[in-house]
Every structure is written in C-alpha cells, then in structure tokens.
Amino acid sequence: MMKSSHTTQKPWCSQAARRQSMMKMRQLLRTVFFDWVDAEGHALLGICYGMQLIVHAKGGKVSQGSVKEYGRTPIDYKGQRINVWMSHGDEIEELPKGFKLVAKSDAGVPAAIEHESKPISALQFHPEVTHSEHGTEILKAFVDRSGIDTNWDMGSVITEQLKKITETVGKDEHVICALSGGVDSTVAATLVHQALGDRLHCVFVDHGLNRFEEGARVMKMFDEHLHLPVTKVDAADQFLGHLKGVTDPEKKRKIIGKKFI
C-alpha cells in the first residue's frame, strides 16, 4: 500500500491561524497607532494593503474581491484617466465614516480615498513605481494637502545622524557592528564609521547559507568601495552542523536565530 503524500498542515501556518494573527495586528494598530495619529494630528498615507488597513481600522469594511487586479490597471483618478500598478485580491466594500472615494478602476473597485477633513489618504495602487503614471505628482499632492514641510534634503539627514552618533557614543568608547551585507546594516556601519572612524569594529559572520561566493563579494565591497574595517568570521560549519537533518522551515529559522544570538 502506498503512503499518502499528504501532510497535516501545521497549526502555525494554517489559514485560520494567519487570519487570527492578522486580526490581532489590526486591533493593535487600531488601538495604538491610529489613536496616536489622531491624537497628534499627523498626516497618514496608506498604500496597497495600507489602504485596506486604514479602512478596517477606521470602521469600514474590506472583503475578498470578485475581481483581482494585478499589473497595469486603468483608473479614473479625480476626473483624470491614468494607468497605475495594482497588486491586490481584496477590496474596499464599505468606506469608513468621514472618507470619500476619489478614484476607482474600470471594474468599479475603489482605487483611492481621502478623509474629508483630516490629512489621511489611501491608494490601492502603487504610486512609487515607474509603471504608475503621475505617481510622483500624486505623492506630491498628498504632501501639499497635508501641509508637510519639504525643505529638507538627504545631506541634512546625514549631518543630523552623524551628530546623534557622536553625542550617543562616549568620546573614548568603541562600537561593534554586526554586518550582513544588506542595506540596513551597511548604511548604519557607513554612518557610524564616518562619525567614529577606527573606533568602529565591524563583524561579518559567514554562516554558509549565502548565495554562491556572496561572502567574498560582500567583503570586497566593504574593503574596496566602502573602506569599512570588517572582520570576517567563518561559521559555516557551526550553522550547517546545527541544521543537519532539520527539514521544518520554522525550526530552521529558530535554530539560525538562536545561533546568531
């Protein structure tokens, strides 16, 4: 008799568990984040799922859409016909109180909403990608409508961060930075290095799970392009040894995380 290849779905990855987790997150955002936004009067822009989250948190209704919109989609945006980039299966069924519809697709699906009196807007499409026409103008219109100050530039942000680093770290103190080669840790290390110089000590742990020769490429980038002082630790045997025989992805994730710590 042949054994069935069907395996029982783990509780942590079941659809019901994911739905319950999503509801908890929405409730947390509703009671903490959105209350804070309202209390402080901050501007808020939701994009894609962010639009659905705002609608849900504000008392509207989101449901599974009868039409799924992916890729380039024509919409009517405030009387203007434009093509935008969509990627959603759920849609807004009922708007929250105080919001108005300002755009919809040919299928009648809400594509953009605005609060009637507060600086809160939401877009079902992605204005930040080049596939969406007039995306930059739409984002600028939100900034203008919200009264957000735009007299800053990246240069001033860098200067501000360098000042914070030097004020936070003692005059004779040193800093250890764990580098992965990703954007976040690399940018952080570059800023700290500019502020502290040779008082920064970077460590790159090669756990053996990177792409082919990625560790060597990362070290070359640190040395030749960013001029960061990095010590490489070859820990492939340790990580792979602990993962030997483990097939469950969740168990692998926990083992890797624990080993790093």
C-alpha positions as CSV (number, residue, x, y, z in Angstrom):
1,M,0.0,0.0,0.0
2,M,1.4,3.4,-1.0
3,K,1.6,6.0,1.7
4,S,-0.2,9.2,1.2
5,S,2.0,12.2,0.4
6,H,-0.5,14.5,2.2
7,T,0.8,16.0,5.4
8,T,-1.3,17.7,8.0
9,Q,-0.9,21.5,7.9
10,K,1.0,22.9,10.9
11,P,-1.2,25.0,13.2
12,W,1.2,28.0,12.9
13,C,0.8,28.2,9.1
14,S,-2.9,27.4,8.8
15,Q,-5.2,29.8,7.1
16,A,-7.2,30.2,10.3
17,A,-4.1,31.0,12.3
18,R,-2.9,33.5,9.8
19,R,-6.3,35.2,9.9
20,Q,-6.3,35.3,13.7
21,S,-2.8,36.8,13.7
22,M,-3.8,39.4,11.1
23,M,-6.8,40.4,13.3
24,K,-4.6,40.8,16.3
25,M,-2.3,43.0,14.4
26,R,-5.1,45.1,13.1
27,Q,-6.5,45.5,16.6
28,L,-3.1,46.6,17.9
29,L,-2.8,49.1,15.1
30,R,-6.3,50.4,15.7
31,T,-5.8,50.9,19.5
32,V,-2.2,52.2,19.4
33,F,-1.0,53.5,16.1
34,F,-4.2,55.1,14.7
35,D,-5.2,56.6,18.1
36,W,-1.7,58.2,18.2
37,V,-2.1,59.5,14.7
38,D,-5.5,61.0,15.5
39,A,-4.3,62.5,18.8
40,E,-1.2,64.1,17.3
41,G,-2.9,65.2,14.1
42,H,-0.3,63.5,11.9
43,A,-0.7,63.0,8.2
44,L,-1.1,59.4,7.0
45,L,-0.8,57.8,3.6
46,G,-1.8,54.2,3.1
47,I,-0.6,52.3,0.0
48,C,-2.0,49.0,-1.2
49,Y,-2.6,46.9,2.0
50,G,-2.1,50.1,3.9
51,M,-5.4,51.4,2.3
52,Q,-7.2,48.3,3.4
53,L,-5.7,48.5,6.9
54,I,-6.8,52.2,7.3
55,V,-10.4,51.3,6.1
56,H,-10.6,48.4,8.5
57,A,-9.2,50.3,11.5
58,K,-11.5,53.3,10.8
59,G,-14.6,51.1,10.8
60,G,-15.0,50.4,7.1
61,K,-15.3,47.0,5.5
62,V,-12.7,45.1,3.5
63,S,-13.7,41.9,1.7
64,Q,-12.4,39.4,-0.8
65,G,-12.8,41.0,-4.2
66,S,-14.8,39.5,-7.1
67,V,-12.1,40.9,-9.4
68,K,-8.4,40.6,-8.7
69,E,-6.3,43.4,-10.2
70,Y,-2.6,42.8,-10.9
71,G,-0.3,44.8,-13.1
72,R,-1.1,47.8,-15.2
73,T,-4.7,48.9,-14.5
74,P,-6.6,51.9,-15.9
75,I,-8.4,54.0,-13.3
76,D,-10.4,57.3,-13.1
77,Y,-8.5,59.5,-10.6
78,K,-10.2,62.7,-9.7
79,G,-11.6,63.0,-13.2
80,Q,-8.3,62.0,-14.9
81,R,-7.8,58.8,-16.8
82,I,-4.4,57.2,-15.8
83,N,-2.8,53.8,-15.7
84,V,-1.4,52.6,-12.4
85,W,0.2,49.4,-11.0
86,M,-2.1,47.2,-8.9
87,S,-1.5,44.1,-6.9
88,H,-4.5,43.1,-4.7
89,G,-7.2,40.5,-4.3
90,D,-9.2,42.1,-1.5
91,E,-11.1,45.3,-2.0
92,I,-12.9,48.1,-0.1
93,E,-16.6,47.2,0.3
94,E,-17.7,50.0,2.6
95,L,-15.9,53.3,3.3
96,P,-15.3,54.4,6.9
97,K,-17.2,57.4,8.1
98,G,-15.7,60.7,7.0
99,F,-13.9,59.3,3.9
100,K,-14.7,59.9,0.3
101,L,-13.9,58.0,-2.9
102,V,-11.6,59.8,-5.3
103,A,-10.6,57.1,-7.7
104,K,-11.9,53.7,-9.0
105,S,-10.9,51.2,-11.6
106,D,-12.9,50.1,-14.6
107,A,-14.2,47.2,-12.5
108,G,-15.7,49.6,-10.0
109,V,-13.1,48.8,-7.4
110,P,-12.1,51.7,-5.1
111,A,-8.6,52.8,-6.0
112,A,-8.1,55.9,-3.8
113,I,-9.8,57.5,-0.8
114,E,-9.4,60.7,1.2
115,H,-10.6,61.8,4.6
116,E,-12.9,64.8,4.2
117,S,-11.2,67.0,6.9
118,K,-8.1,65.2,8.1
119,P,-4.7,64.7,6.2
120,I,-5.4,61.0,5.7
121,S,-5.3,59.5,2.2
122,A,-5.0,55.9,0.9
123,L,-4.2,54.4,-2.5
124,Q,-4.9,50.8,-3.6
125,F,-2.3,51.1,-6.3
126,H,1.5,51.8,-6.1
127,P,2.4,55.4,-6.9
128,E,6.1,54.9,-6.1
129,V,6.8,52.6,-9.1
130,T,7.5,53.8,-12.6
131,H,4.6,51.8,-14.0
132,S,2.1,54.1,-12.4
133,E,1.5,57.3,-14.4
134,H,1.7,60.6,-12.4
135,G,2.8,58.7,-9.3
136,T,5.2,61.4,-8.2
137,E,2.6,64.1,-8.7
138,I,0.0,62.1,-6.7
139,L,2.5,61.8,-3.8
140,K,3.4,65.5,-4.0
141,A,-0.3,66.4,-3.9
142,F,-0.7,64.4,-0.7
143,V,2.3,66.2,0.8
144,D,0.9,69.6,-0.2
145,R,-2.6,68.7,1.1
146,S,-1.1,67.6,4.4
147,G,1.0,70.7,4.9
148,I,4.2,68.7,5.3
149,D,7.4,70.7,5.3
150,T,9.6,69.8,2.3
151,N,12.7,72.0,3.0
152,W,15.0,69.1,3.9
153,D,17.4,67.1,1.9
154,M,19.4,63.9,2.4
155,G,22.5,65.9,3.2
156,S,20.9,67.4,6.3
157,V,19.6,64.0,7.4
158,I,23.2,62.6,7.2
159,T,24.6,65.5,9.2
160,E,21.9,65.1,11.8
161,Q,22.5,61.4,12.2
162,L,26.3,61.9,12.5
163,K,25.7,64.4,15.2
164,K,23.4,61.9,17.1
165,I,26.0,59.2,16.8
166,T,28.8,61.3,18.3
167,E,26.6,62.5,21.1
168,T,25.4,59.0,21.9
169,V,28.8,57.3,21.9
170,G,31.3,58.3,24.5
171,K,34.4,60.1,23.5
172,D,36.7,57.1,24.1
173,E,34.1,54.4,23.6
174,H,34.2,51.8,20.8
175,V,31.3,50.3,18.8
176,I,30.8,46.8,17.4
177,C,28.6,46.4,14.4
178,A,27.3,43.1,13.0
179,L,27.2,43.4,9.2
180,S,25.1,41.2,7.0
181,G,25.9,42.9,3.7
182,G,22.3,44.1,3.4
183,V,21.3,47.7,3.0
184,D,20.3,48.4,6.6
185,S,23.4,47.2,8.4
186,T,25.7,48.6,5.6
187,V,24.2,52.1,5.8
188,A,24.4,52.0,9.6
189,A,28.0,50.9,9.5
190,T,28.9,53.6,7.0
191,L,27.4,56.4,9.0
192,V,29.0,55.2,12.3
193,H,32.4,54.9,10.5
194,Q,32.1,58.4,9.3
195,A,31.3,59.6,12.8
196,L,33.8,57.5,14.8
197,G,36.5,56.3,12.4
198,D,38.6,53.5,13.7
199,R,36.6,53.2,16.9
200,L,34.1,51.1,14.8
201,H,34.7,47.4,14.6
202,C,32.5,45.5,12.1
203,V,32.0,41.8,12.1
204,F,30.6,39.8,9.1
205,V,29.5,36.2,10.0
206,D,29.6,33.9,7.0
207,H,27.1,31.3,8.1
208,G,27.3,29.2,4.9
209,L,23.8,30.0,3.8
210,N,24.5,32.8,1.4
211,R,24.5,32.6,-2.4
212,F,27.5,31.2,-4.2
213,E,30.6,33.4,-3.4
214,E,28.4,36.0,-1.8
215,G,30.6,36.3,1.2
216,A,33.6,37.1,-0.9
217,R,31.7,39.7,-2.9
218,V,30.4,41.3,0.3
219,M,33.9,41.5,1.8
220,K,35.2,43.0,-1.4
221,M,32.5,45.7,-1.3
222,F,33.3,46.5,2.3
223,D,37.0,46.8,1.5
224,E,37.3,48.4,-1.9
225,H,34.2,50.6,-2.1
226,L,33.1,51.5,1.4
227,H,36.5,51.2,3.1
228,L,35.0,49.7,6.2
229,P,37.1,47.8,8.8
230,V,35.5,44.4,8.8
231,T,36.5,41.1,10.4
232,K,35.1,38.0,8.7
233,V,34.1,35.0,10.9
234,D,33.7,31.7,9.0
235,A,31.0,30.0,11.0
236,A,29.6,27.8,8.2
237,D,30.4,24.5,9.9
238,Q,28.7,25.6,13.1
239,F,25.5,26.8,11.4
240,L,25.2,23.9,9.0
241,G,26.0,21.4,11.7
242,H,23.1,22.6,13.8
243,L,20.8,22.4,10.8
244,K,21.8,18.9,9.8
245,G,18.7,16.6,9.5
246,V,16.3,19.5,10.1
247,T,13.6,19.9,7.4
248,D,11.0,22.0,9.0
249,P,11.5,25.7,7.8
250,E,10.2,27.1,11.1
251,K,12.6,25.0,13.1
252,K,15.5,26.1,10.8
253,R,14.6,29.7,11.3
254,K,14.6,29.4,15.1
255,I,17.9,27.5,15.0
256,I,19.6,30.1,12.9
257,G,18.3,33.0,15.0
258,K,19.4,31.3,18.3
259,K,22.8,30.6,16.8
260,F,23.3,34.2,15.8
261,I,22.3,35.4,19.3
